[in-house]
Amino acid sequence: MADKKEDGPKGFELFYVAAASAWLGSVAMGTNLGYSSPAIPSLKNNVSQGGLEITESEETWFGSLMTLGALTGGLVAGFLVDSLGRKLSIIFSSLGFITGWVLIATASSVIVLCLGRVITGFFTGLVSLAVPVYVSEISRPQVRGTLGTGIQLSVTIGILAVFFFGKYLGWSSLAILCLTVPAGMAVLMIFMSESPRWLLQKGKREDALKALQFLYGAGTDYEAERNQIELNLKMSPTEGFHMKELQQPFIYKPILISLFLMFAQQLSGINAVMFYAVSIFQSAGTTIPPEDCMVIIGVVQVVATLGATMVMDKGGRRVLLLTSAALLALSLGVLGGYHYVKSTKGDEAVETIGWLPLVCLSLFIIGFSCGMGPIPWLMMGELLPLRVRGFATGICTSFNWTMAFIVTKTFNDMLDILKPYGTYWFFCAVMIISFFVVVLTLPETKGKTLEEIEAAFRGVAVPEPKKPEPAPAEVSPSIPASSAAPPADSGKPPAAASPKRPSVPSTHSKSSKATSPDKAAISPTRQASKTTVSEAPPSEPAPKSPAQEQDGDGGGN
């Protein structure tokens, strides 16, 4: 039996540092998502950056090519994180980001500019999958929800950074600033540990043990944790998957739910709003300078996402998603109404409410950040069965970026065909539909382990894993088990001989000791004989490793 170490001093645990280092990948993703909004006006105005200009047609491609690259990156991300590992995939993505930003910063033609956008987009797709997987696999269950939502917070910080510095820097200088983020990530990730789960999937048991020691520090039963992870992997093998298994309800139902959440996230219009924020404010005729509006929107997004991080583990996924969909529908509906009045009655009709677009977009960002932004990614990892998780996450990630490409590429066309008010009302209608779909189909995963969620889709109970057999030295060979039994048990089989005795949780054992006097009087020799059963003695419960809940919900408590 492994030494019981979990009661020792915890000290500082480096998995927080490892998660924060990986978060820089999400910051890099945010800078890429927000870059086109300040860069396009700079390019159109030809602000002393080598004389490079961009036409209106090229503008739409510049904004949408990033998502096209991310779509491609998402398709291969599942293969890369499984073959290279989580850590190396993140480091690899940082090198790709740097290459893309260098091309953008030094571009002398629109073709090179767009090529850089595609490259940074490809690695955005990679980190959008690699970072969540890495963070979830190294985090303790009690904080996994918070650290997982911190990924979306990091994205918003990256967006705010380019919005702020975009006020003062041209498109080329801003690109140089953006490449410093992945450069810092590469340096930090070199010193971090690989995911113990991935190492065990590859049969690297000793490396996994070292990774656990690095991540969790003193006070952890490393051997027990490694054994528990291996048990979980054996219970849900990932080899030998066949496409025909997608016909099974417990597989296709969570995939369909995840795909719908990705669809709803992008059809909220979030990327169109972020990519064309300056143009939106300019067309709205607001009295506040568009550049200042962008910074305000960025600050609101960071604050709202920070708030969502703190309540994610308490509010529940369904409640937050319903609140999010309602706020998004309200803000888009009012923004559409503003543009309708402006279009039909003229600018003077909205002159006194020039602040309304900023209020609507701020409410839009709050609504998106509290649910529709982080939860689809979080629930993708919670709902998808482990057997198809690599394949299914790649499909869902690619689908997300496909929808992002369609929305950003067609946004200007939608403004021309449907007019601004029709475009915003279209997104509003999608959010209303999403509200009712969530009510009817989405299960609540708060407080549940991944095994419980998968079992719910299967319609079965969660199997109880066997507890480790104690060392034979703990059994007293000189006294038969029956001789230690009290008179009340005479004539009955001894406890050690009953293979059907159910395993009792340690908390129940403690309660029994407090209320049952004859159990308290059992001799030590009988206690020894009972250890031949596959459960630990009530007086010494088996160490509870954090990995026993490794696949659990981030907000389990």
N, C-alpha and C positions, 0 to 999 in steps of 0.2 A: 504493500500500500504506500502510495506517495506520501511524503511528509506533508503535514498540514501547515501551510504557510500563509493562508489567507488572513490569519489573525495578526500577522506581524505588521510592522509599520509600513504604510504604503509609500511614503515619500512622494517625490514628483514623478509623474508618469509621462514618458516621452511620446506616447501616442497623441497627446495634444499637440506637440511640436510637429509631429509627422503630418497630422491632419492640417495644421495651419500652413505647412510648407506646400501641401497639395492644393490648398485653397488658392494659392497664387495662380494655379492653372485656371481657376474660375475667374480670378481677377483679369487674367489675360483674355479669357473669353469675353468678359464684359467690355474691355477696351475695344475688342474687335466688333462687338455688337453696336457699340455707341459711336465708333469712329466716323462713320459716314455722315452722321448728322452735322457735326461741325466742319468736316472736311469738304463736303459738297459745296457749301457757300464759299469756302476759301478757293476751291478750284474754279467755280463759276466766276468769281470776282478776279481771278488771276492775281492773287496776292503775292507778288514778288517771289514766286517759287519756280523759277526757270521758265516762265512763260507758258506753262502747261495749262490748257483750258479743257473743259469738258462740256459736251452738248447735253441737251435735255434727254435725248435717247440714251446716251452713254451714262447719264446720271442714274437711270433706273437699273442698268446693268451693274454699275458700280455698287449700288446698294444691295442688289440681290445675289450677286455672284458669290459673296461670302457664304450665304446659306446653301448655294449649290455645292460649293466645296465641302461644307459641313455635312451635307447629305452623303457625299462620297466617303468622307471620313467616318461617319456613323456606320456605314455598311461594313467597313473593314475593322472597326474598333473592337468588336467582339473577338475577332480572330487574333488581333494584336495583343490585347490584354491577357488572353489565354496562352499565347505562345511566348511573348517577350516577358510577361509578368506585368503587374500593375505599376510597380516603381519604374521600370525601364520604359514602359509606354509613356509615362508622364514626362520623363527626361527626354525621350525622343520627340515628344510633342513640343517641348520648349525649343529644341533646335529648329524645328520646322517653323515655329512662330517667328524666331529671329530671322530666318531666311526670308520669309514673306514680308516682314516689316522693312528689311533692308531694300528689297525690290521696290516697295511702295515709296520709301523715302528718297530713293535715287532715280525714280522713274522719269524718263524723258519722253514717254509716249503713253497714251491711254491704254494701249495693249499691255505694256509692262505693268502699269498701275493695276489693271484688272487681273493680271497673272498673280501679282502679289496678294490680291484679295482672295483669289481662289485658294492659294497655298495657306494663308492664315485661316481661311474657312475650313479647309480639310482638317487642320489640327485643332480647330475649335470643336469639330465633330468628335475627334478622338478624345479630348479632355472631358467633353460633356458626358462621356461614358466612363472613362478611366478613373477620373477623380471621385465620383460617387461610389464606384465599386471599391476603390482603395480605402476611402474614409470609412465606409460601412464595415469593411472587413477588419480594420485595425482598432475600431472604437469599442469601448465597453458598452454593453447593452443599455445601461442607465443613461448614457449621454449620446447615444447614436442618433436620436431624433434631432437633438440640438445641433450636433456637429453636421448632420446631413443638411439641415436648413441653413447652416452657415455657408454652404456652397452657394446657395442663391444670394445670400448676403454679400459674398465676395464678388459675384457677378455685378450686383448693383453698385458696389464700390468702384469697380472698373469703369462702369458706365459714367458714374459721377465724375471720375477723374478726367476722362476725355471731354466731358461736357465743360468742366471748369477750365482746364488748360486750353481747350479749343477756343476760348474767348481771346487768348493772348498769343497763340501759336498758329502758324500756317500749317497746311496739311502735311508738308514734309517734316517739319520739326516735331509735329505731334506724333508722326509715325516713329521717329527715333525715340521719343519718350516712351512709346508703347512697348518697344522691344526690351526695355530694361526690366519689365515684369517677368517675362519668361526666362530671361538671363538669371535673375535672382532665384527663380524657382529651380532651375537646373542645378545651381550651386548647392542649395539647401537639400534637395532630394538625394544628392549623391551620398549624404551622410545619414539618410533615413533608412529604416528597415523595409524589406519587402513584406508583403502580406503573408502572415503565417498560413492562412488558408490556401493560398496559391502554392506555397512551398510544399504543403502536405499533399495537394493534388498532384504534384510532380514527384512525390515520393522522397522529398528532401527533409527527413525527420529531424536530423540534427540542426540543419539550418533553421527549421521552423522553431525549434526549441530556443535557439539563440535570438531569433526575432521576437519571441514572446518575452524573453528576458530583457531585451532592449526596450520594448514598448511599455511593459507593465511594471518593471522595477521590482523592488523588494515587496514582500507580502503576498506574492502570488504563487500558487501551486502550479508551476509550469508543466510538470509531467501530467497532472490531472487535466489541465486545460488542453494540452496537445492530444491526449487520449480522447477527450470529449469531442474535439473537432474531427478527429479521425472517425469516431462513431457516427457523427452526423453525415460525414461524407459517404460512409458505407450505406447508411439508410437511404440516401438519395443519390445514387450513382449518376454520373453525367455522361458515361460512355454508352455507345450503342443506340443513340437516339435515331428514330426513323420518322420521316415526315408524316407517315400515316397516323402517328400518335396524336397529331394535331386534331384528329377527329374526336378525341376524348374530351368530354365537357370540362373536366377539371383542368385541362390545358387550354382549350380555346376560349373559355369564358373569361379567365383573367387577362388573356392576351387582348381580347376584344375590348374589355373595360379599359386597359392601359392605352390602347390605340385611340379610344374615344377621348380619354383625358388629354392626350397629346393633340388631338384634333381641336378640342375646345380651347386649349391653351393658345394655339396659334390663331384660331378664328376669333379670339378676343381682339385681335389686331395689334397685339403688343409690339411686335417687331416693326410693323409699319409706323407705329407711333414713335418708337425709339429711333428708327432710321431717318425719319422725315420730321423730327420734332420742330426744327427751325422753320421748315416750310409750312408746317401746320399752323404755327403761331403767326407767321407772316400772312398767310391767307385768311386767318381769323380776324386780322386787323386789330389785335389787342394793343392796348396803349403801353404795355410793358415790353421793353426790348426783348426780342426772341432769345438772344443769347442768355439773358438773365433768367428767362423762363425755363430754359433748359437746365440751368444749374439748380433752380428751385425744384424742378421735377426730379432731378438726380438726388437731391437731399431728401425729398419726400420718399423716394423709393428706398433709400438706405434705411431711413428711420422706420418705415413701415415693415420692411423685411426683418429688421432687428426685433421689432415687436412680435412678428410672426414666429421668429426663432424662440422667443421666450414662452409663447403660449402653445406651440405646436404639440408638445407632449401632454398638454392639459385639456385643450379644447376638443380634440378629436378631428379626424380628417373630414368626415362628412359635414360637420357644423361649419368648419372653416371654408370648405369648398362652396357650400350653399351661400354663406355670407359673401364670399368672393364673387360668385356669379351674380348675386343681387346688386352689389356695388358696381360691378362692371356694366351691367345692363342699365342701371340708373344713370351713370356718368355718360355713357355713350348715347343714351336716349336724349339727355339734356343737351349734350354737345351737338347732336343732330338737329335739335330744335333751334339752337342758337344760329346754326348755319342756314336753316330754313328761313328764319325771320330775316337774316342778313341778305339772303338771295332774293326773297320776294318783296321786301319792303325797303331795301337799301341800307347802306352803311350807317346812315343817321339813326336808324331804328335800334341799332345795337351800340351806339356810341357811348351810352351811359353804363353799359354792362361789358365793357371791354375786358374786364377782369374774369368774366365767366369761363372762357376757354381754359385759363390757368387753373381755376377751381375744379373744373370738370376733369382735366387731365390729372390733377393731383389726386382726386377721388378715384380715378381710373387706376393710377399707380398703387394707391393704398389697397384697392380691391384685388388687383393682380398679385401684389406681394404677399397678402395674407392667405392666399389659397391657390389660385390658378397658376401661380408661378412655381412655387416649390413642390406642391403636393403631387402633381403628375409624375415628377421624377422620383419622389420618395415612394409613392405607391407602386410604381413600376417594379422597384426592387422588393416590395413587400408582397405583391400579388402573384408575380410570375413564379411558377414552380422551379425548384432548383434544377430539375432534370433538363429543362429547356431554357434556363435563364440566360445563358450566353447567346444562344440563337435568338431568343425572343427580345432581349434588350437591344440587340443590334437592329432588329426589325422596327421596334418602337422608336428608337433613336433616329433611324433613317426616315421614318414616317414623319416624325416631328420636324426635321429639317426640310423635308419635302414640302410640307405645308407652309413652313416659314418662307421658303423660296417662292411658292405660288403667291402668298399674300404680299410679300414685298415687291415682287416683280409686277403684279397686277394692280398695286395700290393706286398708282397715278392714273391707270386706265379706269379704275373704278371711280375715281374722283371725276373723270371726264364724262363717263357714261351715267353713273348714278348721282353725280353731284356730291359735294361733301356731306350734305345731310343724309342722302340715301345710303352712302357708304357707312356712315356711323350707325344708322338705323339697321343696316344689314348685320353688322357686328353685334348690335344690341339684341337682335332677334336670335342669333346663335347662342348668346348667353342665357336668354330666357329658356330656350330649348334645353340647354345644358343643365340648368337648374333642376328641371323636372326629370331629366335622365339620371342625375345624381340621386335624387330622391328615390327613384324606382329601382336602380340597379347597383349602386355602390355600397359594398359592405364596409362596416367600420372595422379598422384594423388596429386601432389604439389599444395598447395593453395586451396584444396577442403575439405569440411567437410565430415565426414563419411556418413552423410545422402545424400549428393550430389553424393558420389561414389556409394552408394547402389542404389540410384535412377537412375543413369546412366546404371547400369546393369539391372534394371527393365524396363528402357525405359520410365520413367515418370519424371515429375517435382517434385522438393522437396516441400512438403507442408509447408505453413507458419504457425507456431504455433501462437495461439491467444495471444494477449498481455493481461496482467492482468487488470481486471476491477478496476477502481478507487473507492475510498471510497465514499459512498453516500453523506457524509457531504460536499463534494466539489461542489455539484450541488445547485444552487440557487432556492429554491422552490417558491419564491414570484414573479418571472418574467417568463412568458412563453417563451419558446425557440423562438417562432415566433416573439415576440416583439423585440427581440434583433437583428433581421436580418436587414441589410441595405435595402434601397428601391429597389436596383437592384435585390434583392432576393424575393420581395413581390410576393405573389401568388404561391410560390414554397414551397415544404415541407421543414421544418427546417432540419439542418444538423443532429440533434439528432434523428430525426425520420427516417433517411435513413439507413436501415440495410445493404444496398448493398455498402455503401461507402468503398472503399479499404483502407487497412491499409497503412499509409505512413511512411517510415523510418524517423527517427529524422533528418538525414542529409538533406533530401529533405525539411523538414519543415523549417529548418534554411534558406535554399536557397530561399524558397517562401517568407519568411518574409523580405528578403533583396530586393526582386524585385517587390513585390505586395503591393502598397500603401494602397489599401482599406482593405487588411488583417491586416495591421499594425494598422488600425483605429478601428478594432473591439473592442467593449466594453468588459470589464471584465465579465459582466454577460453573454454575448454570449460565451465567453471562457468557462464559467462554464457549460453552457448548452451542449456544444460540448463534454464534458467529459462523457456524458452518452453513447457515442459510445465506442466500445471496444478498441479504441486506446487511448494513452496518449495525453494530450493537447500538441500542438506544442511548447508552451513556456516552458513546463516542460517534456522533453522526459523521458520515463521510464528508470530506471537504467539499464545499460548493464552489466550483470554479466559475469565474465570469464567463467562460466559454460555454457553460451549460445553457446560457441564454444568448450565445453568440449570434444565433440566427433570429433572435427575438426582435420585437419592435423597439425602435429607439425610444419611445416614450412609454415603455412598459410600466413604469411607475409614475 
